[in-house]
């Protein structure tokens, strides 16, 4: 068994197509298929459900895939650490981020880029549940997500900030001049909310229940930009995290009013798989998160 066989398997699982996986790996399709067959023979299990086309991985293949991702990640981590010693680190890091935390990602990526100018970043918007799954299968290197509402397991975490909530309205809205509104008052408005697969939405629904009211949104979206656009139109209000103001800015024409009765806050932070040693880029990101939180 060698690292190339594991990379071929990971590519096949990602592309779900032998030819596309071979193209990504810069080999021919027969070469990729042959090396995966060799891996099956060496391990003594069937990894791929074969037919005229790719039909997925066997149960054993799913287990092999998980180990393959971990081994390849450890191999990449070793390479990055050695490159860092020579001052020539050229790796990349993938961050999965809950939508509400996207505005603060430069606070982490900026300092990391100063440390390693040749490192690249891939930042993807994900739900908190997706972040958990993708940390487990090494699809992402780190996640920015809620830490205390639905606790993470087998993860190392660093708190970044406390998320609080605001009612976003257009400047001509009757509430626009107020410093605060209650959750019960917010429930009476035509609302735009994030979709139910978002942990933010579960937090917001729980806050409305705590205020002894139920909010039935007229618009639901997994895009904060889409929600803000509906509010800008003047016909809706939206419950969103305070940090969203960093994205929309003061020129948006929206007012963000503090929500009270109850005052709700949750911790958002950085999460990575708890492993030793951590890859140097992930470890450095954790150091930045720790100093940022301080």
N, C-alpha and C positions, 0 to 999 in steps of 0.2 A: 504494500500500500504506500502511495506517495501523495504529496499535497495536491498534485495536479488532478488526481482522480477525485478528490474531495471537491475541488473547485468545479470540475465538470458536473458533479452531482448537484451542487448548489445552483449552478447556472441552469441545469435542466429543470429543477424544481421551480425556479423563478420564471423561466420562459414557457414551460409546459410544452415544449416543442424541440425535438432533437436538432433540427437544422438551425433554428435560431440560437439555441444554446451553443452549438458548435461555432457559429459565426462570432458570438461574443467571446468565446475562448480562443478564437483564431486557429481553429483546427478543422479538419474535415468531419463530416457527420459520422462516417465509419470509425474514425479514430476515437471520437467521443463515446460512441456506443460500445466500442471494443474495450476502452479503459473502464467503463462502468461495469461491463461484464466481468472483467478481471477483478474488480473490487468485490462483486458478488461472490466470485469463486474463492477469493481470499478470506472473506468473512463467512462463507458457507450459508448465506441467506439470499433470498430473492429481494431485490431492492425496488425494481421497476415493474409495474404491471404492463406487460407488453402486448401489443396487437399490431395492427397495421399502422397505428399512430400512438402517440403517448396517451396513456390512460391514468396516469398518476403513480404514486408510490405505494408500496405495500405497507403494512403496519410496521414491519421490520425496517423498511426503507425510511419511514418517518423518523424512527429512532436514530438510524444512521445519519440522516440529514441533520438532526439536531447536534449530534456529536461533531459532524463535519463542520458545521458553522462555528462551533466553539473552537475546534482545532485551528481552523483557518484564521479566526479572530486572534487567537493566541499567537499564531505565527506572524500575523501582521503587527501585533503589539510588540513582539520581539524585534522585528525589523525597524519599527518606528523608534524604539528605544535606542537601538544602535545608531540609527541615523541622527538622533538628537545629540548623541555623544560627539559626533563629528560636525555638528552644526549644519546638517544638510537634510533636515526632516521635511519630507514632501508628501506626507500622507493627507488624508481627508477624514472628516468626522461628520456623521449624520445625526441630526437632532430631531426627535419627534416632539412637537410642542402643541399643547392644547391651544385652541384658537385665541382665547383671551390673553394668553401670555406671549403671543407673538411680538407685541410691541417692545418687550424688554430683551429679546434675544441679542441685540447688539451689545448689551451690557456684559454679555459673556463672550460672544464671538470676537468683539473688538480687542479686548485684552489678550485673548489667545492668539489672535493674528499678530499682535505686536511681539509675542514671544516666538512665534513660528511663522514668519511672513510667507512661507511657501505652502502653507497648509490651506486646503480648501474646505468649504462647508456646504452641506446639503441640509436645508431646514424644511421640514415637512409638517403640515398641519394634521394633527391626529387627535382622536378622542382619548380620554384617559385609559379606557379599556384597550384600545389599540396600542397605546404606548406600553402597557404592561405586556401584551402578547409579543410585541416586536422587540422589547428588551429581552424577553425570554428566548426568542429564536434568533437574536443577534441581527435583526434587520435594521436596527438603529443602534447607535453607540451610547446615546444618553437621551433622557426625556425630561421635559419641563412640564410638570403636572401637579395636581393636588396631592398633598402629603397626608392630611389628617382626616379627610371626609371618608374616603374609601382607602384605608391604609395599604401600602405596597408591601409585598413579601419578597424576601431574598434580594433586597435592594439596599444599596448605600445611598443615603439622601442628604441633601444640604438645603435648608430653608432659604428662600430668596426674598419673599415679601408676603405680607398679609393682604389677601384680596378682599376688598370691600365693594359694595354695590351701589349703583346710582340709577335713577330714572332719567333716561335721555329723552328730551323733548325738543321740539322746534322753538325758536325764540318767541314766536307769537302764541305759544301754548299758554293757557291760563295759569299753569304751575311755574312758568319760566322765571318769575321773579322771586320764587320762594327759596329758602335755604335748605329746607328738608320737606319730605312728604312721607307719610306712613305707607307701609306695604298694603294696608287695606285701601288707601286712596289710590295707589298704583293699580290695584286689581280692578278698579272701576273704569280704567282707561282702555281704549282699543290698543291691545298690546302686540308687539313683535317680540318673540323669544327664540332662543336657540332651540334646536331640535332635541327630542327626548333622549337621544343616544349620547348627548353631551352631559358630563358630570355637572357642569355649570347649571344646566336646566334642572337637574335633580336637586341641586342646592337651592335654586330659586323657588321651585315648587314647594320644598320643605319650609322655606321662609314664609311663603304665603299661608301654608297650613298653620305655622306657628302664630301667624296673625289672625287665625280663625277665618280665613277667606280662601276662595278658590279663584285662580286666574285662568281664563280660557283665551289663549292667544288667537288673534285673527290671522296672524302671519307667523310661520315658523320657518327657520332657515338655519343651515349649518355655517353660514357665512355672516360674519359680523359686518362686513361692508354692505351686504345686501340689507341687513336689518337697519343700519344707519341711513341707507338711501331711502327706505320707507319712512323713517322718522323725519328726514329732511323734507319730504313731500308735505309734511304738516298734518297728516291724518292719523298718525300713530305715535305711541310712546314705546320705549323699550327698556327692559331691565338688563343692564350689562355691567361688567366689572369697571371700576373707576379707571383702571389703567388704559382702557380703550381710548381715553382722551388723548393719550400720547400718539395714537394713530390718526384720529380724525382732526385734531388741532382746533384752535379757536375759530379758524376761518370757515368751519363747516356749517356754522349757523345753529349748532345744537347746544343745549344747556344740559349739564349733568348735575342732577339734584340728589343730595344725600338721602338714602332710604333709612327710616327709623321705625322703631316699634314693630319688630326688633331690629337692633343693629347686628348685622351678620358679617362675620369675617372667617376666612379659611386660609390656610397656609399653602402657598405655591412654592415649589422648589425643584431642584435638580435631582434626578434619580438615575442610577446606573446599576447594572448587575453587580452584586456583591461577589467579587472574585479577587484572587490574589496571585500575581500582582495585577493591578489595573494597567491597561495600556497607557502609555505616557500622555497621549492627548486627552484621554478621559480623566486621568489623574490630575493633569494641569487644569482642566475645566473645573474639577472639583475644588482645587485650590482657589481658583478665581471666584467660584460661587461662595466659598467660605469667607473670603475677604469682602465680597460684595454684601453678603448678609450682615457682616460685622459693621 
